[in-house]
Amino acid sequence: MQNVVPAEVVEVLAEAFHDYPVMRWVLGPEGDYAGRLRSLVGFFVQARVLRSEPILVEPPGGRPNSAALVSFPGRVKSPPSIDELRDAVWSELGSGPRERYERFGGACMPLALAVPQVHLNMIGVTRAARGTGVARRLIERVHELSAAQEWSRGVGLTTEDPANVALYEHLGYRVVGHARVSEQLETWAFFRPDDA
């Protein structure tokens, strides 16, 4: 992890994902949406910290304006404290969001390639930094991270924003799966081999 306070990463990603389709769908419209989004994103960030998985930020060493959460599927064992944290977050957010999140996860599971890979879980840029190239730099760092892992064959990710499909294809990813989660939500799975 870069020398960054996880709370700063949570704020960057909560801002970046404020209107993202899966977050809106999972959390629903009730209550303090922004606060509940920070709680859910906080869980995702803290899970990376507890597993010692990468959290990449731009600019490195400064106050982040963009961040990426990365995982190593099947390679890092989750400590029991992650289960406790997950239970606390779902207790706070309620059964409806948990059921929708599990439905989303169930739709994504069959889309995953059975290839050793680095997974780009989240990548987000603050409004002020959009259009400055920081997202591309983060994605390139994820590609470099994958290439540096002897066991990894490439980078996988999903998106729930139809506008992102062409972007990821432009960056060398190919669609490896697609699912409709609900009438309001669909997801695309991508993979980019390290030699692309």
N, C-alpha and C positions, 0 to 999 in steps of 0.2 A: 504494500500500500504506500502511496505517496504520503509525504508528511502533511496530512490534511486532517482537520477535525471532522469526524463523521457527520456532525450536525451541519456543517457547511455543505457536505455532499447531499444530505437529505434536503436542504433548502433548494439547491440547484435542481435536483431531480423532481421535487414536488412542484416547483415552478414549471419546469419543462413538460411534465406529464399532467398538468392541471386539466387540460381538455383532451387528453388522450383517450381514445375510445374504450379500451379495456378498463381503465381506471374509472371512468364514468359509469360503465356498465356494472362493474363489480361493486363499487361503493354505493351506487344509487343516489337519488337526489336528496334523501332525507338528512336532516341534521347539519352539523358543521362540516361540509364537504372538505374544505381546505385542511382542517385539523385532522379529519379521518384519513385524508390522503397522506399527510405527513406521517401519521402513525404507520400506515401500510408501507410506505417508502422507507421509513425508519427501520422496519423489520427487515426489508430486503438488504439495506446497507449493513445493519448489524450482523445479519447472517454471514455476509462476506467477511466481516471482521472476525467473527467467531471461528470461521473455517480457514482463516488466513488466505483467502482468495483475493485476487487483485481488485483494487479500486483505482481507476485511472482518472486523473483530472487534468484539465488545461486551465490556465498555464501550470506546468509542474512547479511546485514550490511556492506558488502565489495563492491569492484568494481565488478559488475556482469559479469559472463561469460556465463550465461544462464538466460532465462526469460520465464514466462508464463503469458498470458493474459487470464483472466477468466471473464465470465459474468453470470448474473442471469436472464435468459430469462423470460420476462413478469413480473418481480418483481421490476425493477428499471425504473422509467420514465426518458426519455432523456430530458435534458434541451434544450431550443431553440438554445443555442450556438453550439450544436453539428450539427444542420442543417446548420448553417452558416459555420462552419468548413468544413463539408462535401462538401458544394457547392464550397468553395474556393479550396479544393483539386481537385475536378473534373474539375474545371475551369482550373487549372494548368495542369492536366494530359490529358485532352481532352475527346472528345465524344467517341472515339473508346474504350479506356480503361473502361470508365464508362459503355458503353453498354455491354462489355464482362463481367464486374463485376456483373452487374444486371442479365445477363444470367446465370452466375455461381450461384448467390443467388437464382434465380428462380429454378434451378435444385436441389439445396440443400433443399429448403423449404419443399417439400413433404416427404423428408427423416427423418425429425425431429419427434421424438416420442412426443406424447402429455402427457408427464410425467414431473412433476416438477423436475428440474435438474439444476445442476451447469454445465455450458458449458465451456469447455477448447477451447478457440478460437485459440490461437497460443502458441506453445512451441518451443523454439529454443536454440541452444547451439553454441557457437563460435567454429571455427575449432580447436583452441588450447585446448579446454576443452572436445572435443568429446572423448567418451570411458572412461570417468572418473566417470560415475555414476550420474552426476548432473541432467540429464534429468529424471532418475528414481526418484531421491529425489524430484524434482519438481512435478512429477505426483503423488507421494505419498502425498505430501502436498495438492494437489488439491483434492485427495480422502478424506483426513482428513477434509478439508474445507467443502466438501459436507456433510460428516457425521455429522458435527457440526451444519448444518442448519436444523432446525426442519422440514422445508417444503420440502427439497430436497430428492429425492429418488435415486440419483446417478449422474454420470458424463457422459455427452455426448460430442462427438467431431466428426470432419470429418478429413479425410486425402485425399490428392490427389496424394500421392506417393505410388505406389503398394507395395514397399518394407516395408512400415509401417503396412500393414494389419496384417501380422503374429506377429509383435511386439505387437500391441495393443491386439490381441487375447491372446497372452502370458500373458499380464498384466490383464486379466480377462474381457476384453471388448468383446462384440459380435457385429457382423455386423447386423445392423438393416435396412440398405438400401444401394443401389448402383445406380449411374446414370452416363451416359456418357454425358458430357457437350458439347464436340466437338470431332472431330477426334483425337485431340491431348490431350484431358483432360477428366479424369473421376474422380469421387469422391465416397468415401465410408463413410457412417455414422455409428457410433459406440455408444454403451451405456454400462455402467458398473454400476450395482446396488450397492448401498452402502453396502449391505450385502454379496458381492462377496468375 
